[in-house]
Amino acid sequence: MQYRSTYFIYFLLMTALFLQPIINYAQLLYHDTIIRPTAFKPFITYDSTYMNNSVNDTNGLKKESWREFTNYFRLDFFTTINAFQYVNARDPTTDKNNAYLYYNLNITNQFTTKYISLNTYFFNELGYRKYIDSISIKNEDAYFYKVDVNSPLVKNVNVNVSYQVKSQFWKSWTYKPDSLQHLQPTLYSSYFSPGYIIFSGGISLEFWSTCRAELGLVGGQITKVKNDALYVSRKEDELYGIKKGDAKQIEFGLSLQLQVPAKKIGKFLYWENSSHVFVKSKNIKQRDGYQLDFNNGIHFLFLKYLRLGIRTKVMYDTTVSEKLYISNILLFGFYLSNKL
C-alpha cells in the first residue's frame, strides 16, 4: 500500500499547528510540580527531589501527615525534519531524494502520599519517510503505557501492582520486489496486531528519586492479534504464538522491569531506559523461553532546544524470531525542553 503525499503534508501541518501550544504549556510545566497541602501554613524548605517527607513550622519539625502529597510531572517532546539528497547514488533503488520526519513523546507523572504512590508513564514515537518521486514509508511507530501502584514496605522497597500496554497505532508495511523488481506492499502489523498487556504483582525498588526496578512475582502476559489480515498478507498460520482464528493468548509467569526517566549522568549527558523481561512459569529453565524488550536512550543536550542522541532497541522473542534483534537510531533535532 502506498501512502498518498497529501497524508504526509497533512501530518506536517498538524505537527506545526499543535507544536506551539505544546511549547507554551511545557514552559509552565518543565519545572517539577510540587504540591503539599496541609492544615496549617508551614514554612516549606524546597527540596529539588520530589520525595520530601517532612515540613518545618514555627514550632519545629513536624512529621509528615497522611493528607500531604507530592506530584512530579514531566513532559518531553522531540521532533526533527531532515531532507536527503543523493548525488551519484550507489543504489538508485534505495538512495532516492527524500524527506524524513520523526517525533518522540514522553510523559511521566508520579503522585505520592505517605502510604501509597500512583505512577503513570506514556511513550510514543513515529517516523515518516517521503520519497520525492515514489512512496511514503512509515518507519517507526510504537506506544507504551504503564500504570503502577506502590505501598511502602521497608525503606525504598515497596509492594507493587502494575499494568501496562504495548502496541502501535498505525499499520506497518514491508515492501518486497516482485518478478519485475517493482516494490509490492505487505501488511506487517497494525493496531494491537500484535499487542501486549502485561500485569503483575510483586515488589519494587526505588532509586534516583523517580526511577524504579520491579519484580513481578505473580502475573502474566496477554498477547493479541486483532487484525486477521496479517495472516493472509504474511502467509502464515501462526503469528506471535497465536494461531489463525484465535484472538489472544494468555501466559502466566515472572517479569522484571526497569523504568528510568531521563537522568543526568554528565554535564550535558542524560540517560533514559524502559526495559522488560518476561518468562513463562513453565519455561524458567529454558533460555529460549525468555522475552526481552530493551529500549535505551543517551542524549547530549546543547544550546536551548537542540539535542543529539542515540536510541538502541534490543528485542528477543522466539515467537517472532529465533535471533536477537538490535536496532540503533541516531537522532538530531528540536526538543521541547532541554531542562531534563
Beta strands, then each sheet from edge to edge (+ up, - down):
strand 1: 54-57
strand 2: 60-63
strand 3: 69-84
strand 4: 98-113
strand 5: 117-131
strand 6: 136-154
strand 7: 157-167
strand 8: 172-177
strand 9: 183-189
strand 10: 195-207
strand 11: 211-224
strand 12: 238-239
strand 13: 242-243
strand 14: 248-264
strand 15: 269-280
strand 16: 290-302
strand 17: 306-316
strand 18: 325-335
sheet 1: 1+ 2-
sheet 2: 3+ 4- 5+ 6- 7+ 10- 11+ 14- 15+ 16- 17+ 18- 3+
sheet 3: 8+ 9-
sheet 4: 12+ 13-
end
